[in-house]
Amino acid sequence: MEERDLKGLFEKLTPTEARKEKLFSDIAEAYRGGGKPKRARVSPKPIILTIAAVLCLFVTSAYSAAQLGLDVKWLKYLGISDGEQERYLANGAYVVDKTVANQDGTLHVKQIMGDSNLLYILMDFTAPEGTVLDAARYRFHGSLRMQGVDSSGIGFDSLEDDNPGDNRICLVMSIQANNTEAGQEAELAVTDLQAAEPYPDEYEVIQPGEWKTTIKLDFKNGSKRYEANRTVQLYGHKATLEALSVSPISVTLFLRSDSLEEIWEEARRSGTEIGPDGRSSDDYPVTIHYKDGTSETTSVFSGMAQAHPSLGDMMVVKPFLPILQPDRIESIEFFGAVVPLGKN
């Protein structure tokens, strides 16, 4: 997105002076009660100033996101909490801005963000006129063909819908893989839009079709690898935590063991369904210890676990939402093994 486009977006978001006066006039009129019985009289000036401040904050936040090249809905999805995170993600995000249209609908691929093992792709989908997309959940069958990838896991999340009565939705496609090398060309394909109400409702195809495009993975990889070489006991079997990779969007664990088949089976048996949405407990929990003395432990499994018993290696990709701030992390703990991160 070019600078003139961002300025144009800001201009659209900024209310005109006439609109401001009308808004403030309406607020003041509503406050005065429009002829209804009045209570104690209070000057409307503080209220008008408060509304003006809120309005200014909204416009400033939207403008800030636009200037940084970030989609506001995406910031909300990622749980951005401060300007430092915004700037980091603006550095790492890549604007794709590609559209694929046919008689079955229009797919607009907007932005990509990623690290060495996780990619997020932000996209809009517009169904044919007359279609209403107002379900609780949506997904496609999707794939992203990349070099150096022998396994991957794919998921979709629906973002906040400003107008659930129309034919447009916004989705985030997540891809966890053994290697997501930045800079390469990749082939994105999605087919057959599916919809479902909240769990346990099952997905059904509501809009058949296929949309394909080639995109460049020009995101900035924010991962940093930390060597660990710690011995751990995984479900009664010896393993080595060789290293971990940390970025604001994920933590990836690299393990080795001669007992991966047994570990895999024991982990599978240990899993239980938790919560009302059918999610499973985390078979490979990690604890993040922060420099301020607080900590958090993952309890719900998300991401991807991949094992090659014949090779003796295993990888676990764990996305984090809200996103992390690595410079605030003291150490990461996995099955009793504590790996200090030191200075980032």
C-alpha positions as CSV (number, residue, x, y, z in Angstrom):
1,M,0.0,0.0,0.0
2,E,1.5,3.3,-1.0
3,E,1.7,6.4,1.1
4,R,-1.0,8.3,-0.9
5,D,-3.3,5.3,-0.2
6,L,-2.7,5.5,3.5
7,K,-3.3,9.3,3.5
8,G,-6.5,8.7,1.6
9,L,-7.6,6.1,4.2
10,F,-6.9,8.6,7.0
11,E,-8.9,11.3,5.2
12,K,-11.8,8.9,4.9
13,L,-11.6,8.0,8.6
14,T,-11.3,11.6,9.7
15,P,-14.7,13.2,10.3
16,T,-15.3,16.5,8.5
17,E,-15.8,19.7,10.5
18,A,-19.4,19.7,9.5
19,R,-19.8,16.1,10.7
20,K,-18.1,16.9,14.0
21,E,-20.4,19.9,14.6
22,K,-23.5,17.8,13.8
23,L,-22.3,15.0,16.1
24,F,-21.5,17.3,19.0
25,S,-24.8,19.2,18.4
26,D,-26.8,15.9,18.5
27,I,-25.0,14.9,21.7
28,A,-25.7,18.3,23.3
29,E,-29.3,18.1,22.2
30,A,-29.7,14.6,23.6
31,Y,-28.1,15.7,26.8
32,R,-30.5,18.6,27.1
33,G,-33.3,16.1,27.0
34,G,-35.2,17.4,24.0
35,G,-38.0,19.0,26.1
36,K,-38.2,16.0,28.6
37,P,-38.2,16.6,32.4
38,K,-34.8,17.6,33.5
39,R,-32.8,16.7,36.5
40,A,-29.9,18.7,37.9
41,R,-28.4,21.0,35.2
42,V,-24.9,20.2,34.2
43,S,-22.9,21.9,31.5
44,P,-22.6,19.8,28.4
45,K,-19.1,21.0,27.7
46,P,-17.2,18.3,29.6
47,I,-19.3,15.6,27.9
48,I,-18.7,17.1,24.5
49,L,-15.0,17.3,25.2
50,T,-15.0,13.7,26.4
51,I,-16.7,12.5,23.2
52,A,-14.2,14.6,21.1
53,A,-11.3,12.9,22.9
54,V,-12.7,9.4,22.3
55,L,-13.4,10.3,18.6
56,C,-9.8,11.7,18.3
57,L,-8.4,8.5,19.9
58,F,-10.3,6.3,17.4
59,V,-9.1,8.3,14.4
60,T,-5.5,8.5,15.7
61,S,-5.5,4.7,16.3
62,A,-6.9,4.0,12.9
63,Y,-4.4,6.4,11.3
64,S,-1.5,4.9,13.2
65,A,-2.5,1.4,12.0
66,A,-2.8,2.6,8.5
67,Q,0.5,4.5,8.5
68,L,2.2,1.3,9.8
69,G,0.5,-0.8,7.0
70,L,-1.5,-2.9,9.4
71,D,-5.2,-3.9,9.3
72,V,-7.1,-2.7,12.4
73,K,-9.1,-6.0,12.6
74,W,-5.9,-7.9,12.5
75,L,-4.3,-5.9,15.3
76,K,-7.4,-6.8,17.4
77,Y,-7.1,-10.5,16.5
78,L,-3.4,-10.6,17.4
79,G,-4.1,-8.8,20.7
80,I,-1.8,-5.9,20.1
81,S,-1.4,-3.9,23.4
82,D,1.1,-1.2,22.6
83,G,3.0,0.8,19.9
84,E,6.1,-1.3,20.3
85,Q,4.3,-4.4,19.1
86,E,2.6,-2.5,16.3
87,R,6.0,-1.3,15.0
88,Y,7.5,-4.7,15.2
89,L,4.6,-6.3,13.3
90,A,4.6,-3.5,10.8
91,N,8.3,-4.4,10.1
92,G,7.4,-8.0,9.8
93,A,4.1,-7.8,7.8
94,Y,4.0,-7.8,4.0
95,V,1.2,-6.2,2.0
96,V,0.1,-8.7,-0.7
97,D,-3.0,-7.0,-2.1
98,K,-3.9,-9.7,-4.6
99,T,-7.5,-10.4,-5.8
100,V,-8.8,-13.6,-7.4
101,A,-12.4,-13.3,-8.8
102,N,-14.7,-15.7,-10.6
103,Q,-18.4,-16.4,-10.7
104,D,-18.3,-18.2,-7.3
105,G,-16.9,-15.2,-5.4
106,T,-13.9,-12.9,-4.9
107,L,-10.9,-13.6,-2.7
108,H,-8.7,-10.7,-1.7
109,V,-5.4,-11.7,-0.1
110,K,-4.4,-8.6,2.0
111,Q,-1.4,-9.2,4.2
112,I,1.1,-11.9,5.4
113,M,2.9,-12.2,8.7
114,G,5.2,-15.0,9.8
115,D,8.2,-16.5,11.4
116,S,10.3,-19.6,10.7
117,N,7.5,-22.0,11.5
118,L,4.2,-20.1,11.4
119,L,2.4,-17.9,8.8
120,Y,-0.7,-15.8,9.0
121,I,-2.5,-14.8,5.9
122,L,-5.2,-12.1,6.1
123,M,-7.9,-12.4,3.5
124,D,-11.4,-11.1,2.6
125,F,-14.0,-13.2,0.8
126,T,-17.0,-11.7,-1.0
127,A,-19.7,-14.2,-2.0
128,P,-22.0,-13.6,-5.0
129,E,-24.7,-10.9,-4.6
130,G,-27.7,-12.1,-2.6
131,T,-25.6,-14.3,-0.4
132,V,-25.7,-13.6,3.4
133,L,-22.6,-14.6,5.3
134,D,-23.7,-14.4,8.9
135,A,-22.6,-17.8,10.4
136,A,-20.5,-18.0,13.6
137,R,-17.5,-19.8,11.9
138,Y,-16.1,-20.1,8.4
139,R,-13.3,-22.0,6.8
140,F,-12.0,-23.2,3.4
141,H,-10.1,-26.3,2.4
142,G,-6.7,-24.6,2.0
143,S,-3.1,-25.2,1.0
144,L,0.1,-23.2,0.6
145,R,2.7,-24.9,-1.5
146,M,6.2,-23.8,-0.4
147,Q,9.8,-25.1,-0.9
148,G,11.3,-27.1,1.9
149,V,8.0,-28.1,3.6
150,D,7.3,-31.7,4.2
151,S,4.4,-31.3,6.6
152,S,2.1,-28.5,7.7
153,G,-1.1,-27.8,9.6
154,I,-3.7,-25.3,8.4
155,G,-6.6,-23.5,10.2
156,F,-8.9,-20.6,9.7
157,D,-10.3,-18.0,12.1
158,S,-13.1,-15.5,11.4
159,L,-12.5,-11.9,12.3
160,E,-15.0,-9.4,13.7
161,D,-17.7,-8.7,11.1
162,D,-18.9,-5.1,11.0
163,N,-21.9,-6.1,8.9
164,P,-23.0,-9.7,9.4
165,G,-26.0,-9.2,7.0
166,D,-23.8,-8.7,3.9
167,N,-21.9,-11.1,1.6
168,R,-18.4,-10.4,2.9
169,I,-16.2,-12.0,5.6
170,C,-12.6,-11.5,6.8
171,L,-10.5,-14.5,7.7
172,V,-7.1,-15.3,9.0
173,M,-5.5,-18.5,7.5
174,S,-2.7,-19.9,9.8
175,I,-0.1,-22.3,8.5
176,Q,2.3,-24.2,10.8
177,A,5.1,-25.9,9.0
178,N,8.6,-27.4,9.6
179,N,10.0,-24.5,7.5
180,T,8.5,-21.3,6.3
181,E,11.3,-19.6,4.5
182,A,10.8,-16.0,3.8
183,G,11.3,-14.5,0.3
184,Q,10.1,-17.4,-1.7
185,E,7.1,-17.7,-4.1
186,A,4.3,-19.8,-2.8
187,E,1.1,-21.1,-4.4
188,L,-2.1,-20.4,-2.3
189,A,-5.2,-22.3,-3.0
190,V,-8.5,-22.3,-1.2
191,T,-11.7,-24.2,-2.2
192,D,-15.3,-24.6,-1.0
193,L,-16.2,-22.1,1.7
194,Q,-17.7,-23.9,4.7
195,A,-19.8,-22.4,7.5
196,A,-20.9,-23.6,10.9
197,E,-22.6,-22.2,14.0
198,P,-20.8,-22.5,17.4
199,Y,-19.4,-25.9,18.3
200,P,-20.6,-28.7,18.2
201,D,-22.3,-27.6,14.9
202,E,-20.5,-29.2,12.0
203,Y,-19.2,-27.4,8.9
204,E,-21.1,-27.6,5.7
205,V,-20.1,-26.3,2.2
206,I,-22.2,-23.2,1.5
207,Q,-20.2,-21.8,-1.5
208,P,-18.4,-24.2,-3.8
209,G,-15.5,-22.9,-5.8
210,E,-11.8,-22.6,-6.1
211,W,-9.4,-19.6,-5.9
212,K,-5.7,-19.8,-6.6
213,T,-2.9,-17.3,-6.7
214,T,0.8,-17.0,-6.3
215,I,2.1,-14.8,-3.5
216,K,5.6,-13.8,-2.4
217,L,6.4,-14.6,1.2
218,D,8.2,-11.3,1.8
219,F,7.6,-11.1,5.5
220,K,10.4,-10.4,8.0
221,N,11.2,-13.5,10.0
222,G,11.3,-12.4,13.7
223,S,12.3,-15.8,15.1
224,K,15.4,-16.2,17.3
225,R,16.8,-19.6,18.0
226,Y,18.0,-20.6,21.5
227,E,20.1,-23.7,22.0
228,A,19.0,-25.8,25.0
229,N,20.4,-29.4,25.0
230,R,18.3,-30.2,28.1
231,T,17.3,-33.8,29.1
232,V,13.6,-34.1,29.8
233,Q,11.2,-37.0,30.7
234,L,8.2,-37.0,28.2
235,Y,5.5,-39.3,29.5
236,G,8.1,-41.6,31.1
237,H,10.5,-41.7,28.2
238,K,13.9,-39.9,27.9
239,A,14.1,-37.1,25.3
240,T,16.4,-34.1,24.6
241,L,15.1,-30.6,24.2
242,E,17.7,-29.5,21.6
243,A,16.6,-26.0,21.0
244,L,13.6,-23.6,20.8
245,S,12.7,-20.8,18.5
246,V,10.9,-17.7,19.8
247,S,9.1,-14.9,18.0
248,P,6.2,-12.6,18.9
249,I,3.7,-15.0,17.3
250,S,5.0,-18.5,18.3
251,V,7.3,-20.7,20.3
252,T,8.7,-23.8,18.5
253,L,10.3,-26.7,20.3
254,F,12.9,-29.0,18.7
255,L,13.3,-32.4,20.3
256,R,15.1,-35.8,19.9
257,S,14.3,-39.2,21.3
258,D,14.6,-42.9,20.5
259,S,11.1,-43.4,22.0
260,L,9.0,-41.0,19.9
261,E,6.3,-43.6,19.0
262,E,5.8,-44.3,22.7
263,I,5.8,-40.6,23.6
264,W,3.4,-39.9,20.8
265,E,0.9,-42.6,21.9
266,E,1.1,-41.6,25.6
267,A,0.6,-37.9,24.8
268,R,-2.5,-38.8,22.7
269,R,-4.0,-40.9,25.5
270,S,-3.4,-38.0,28.0
271,G,-5.4,-35.5,26.0
272,T,-8.9,-34.6,27.2
273,E,-11.6,-32.3,25.7
274,I,-11.8,-29.1,27.7
275,G,-14.2,-26.1,27.5
276,P,-17.4,-25.8,25.5
277,D,-15.8,-25.5,22.1
278,G,-14.3,-29.0,21.8
279,R,-10.7,-28.0,22.2
280,S,-8.2,-30.5,23.6
281,S,-5.9,-30.1,26.5
282,D,-2.2,-29.3,25.7
283,D,-0.2,-32.5,25.5
284,Y,3.1,-30.5,25.3
285,P,2.6,-27.5,27.6
286,V,5.2,-24.8,28.0
287,T,5.5,-22.2,30.8
288,I,6.7,-18.7,30.0
289,H,8.5,-16.9,32.9
290,Y,8.5,-13.1,32.5
291,K,11.1,-10.7,33.9
292,D,8.5,-9.1,36.1
293,G,8.0,-12.4,38.1
294,T,4.8,-13.5,36.4
295,S,4.3,-16.6,34.3
296,E,1.8,-18.3,32.1
297,T,1.4,-22.0,31.1
298,T,-0.4,-23.2,28.0
299,S,-3.4,-25.4,28.8
300,V,-5.2,-25.7,25.4
301,F,-3.4,-27.4,22.4
302,S,-3.1,-25.3,19.3
303,G,-0.6,-25.4,16.5
304,M,1.1,-28.5,15.3
305,A,3.2,-31.4,16.6
306,Q,5.2,-33.4,14.1
307,A,7.4,-36.5,14.7
308,H,9.7,-38.7,12.6
309,P,10.2,-41.8,14.7
310,S,12.7,-43.3,12.2
311,L,14.8,-40.2,12.4
312,G,14.2,-39.6,16.1
313,D,13.3,-35.9,15.8
314,M,10.2,-34.0,16.8
315,M,8.9,-30.5,16.4
316,V,6.1,-28.7,18.2
317,V,4.8,-25.3,16.9
318,K,2.8,-23.3,19.5
319,P,1.1,-20.1,18.3
320,F,0.4,-17.4,20.9
321,L,-2.6,-15.1,21.0
322,P,-2.3,-12.4,22.3
323,I,1.2,-12.2,20.8
324,L,4.3,-12.3,22.9
325,Q,6.9,-9.6,23.7
326,P,10.1,-11.6,23.7
327,D,12.2,-8.9,25.3
328,R,10.0,-9.3,28.4
329,I,10.6,-13.1,28.7
330,E,13.1,-14.4,31.3
331,S,12.9,-18.1,30.4
332,I,10.8,-20.8,28.9
333,E,10.1,-24.1,30.7
334,F,9.2,-27.4,29.1
335,F,8.6,-30.6,31.2
336,G,11.0,-29.3,34.0
337,A,13.7,-28.0,31.6
338,V,14.2,-24.3,32.0
339,V,15.8,-22.4,29.1
340,P,16.9,-18.8,29.8
341,L,16.5,-16.4,26.9
342,G,19.0,-13.8,28.2
343,K,19.1,-10.5,26.3
344,N,17.0,-10.3,23.2
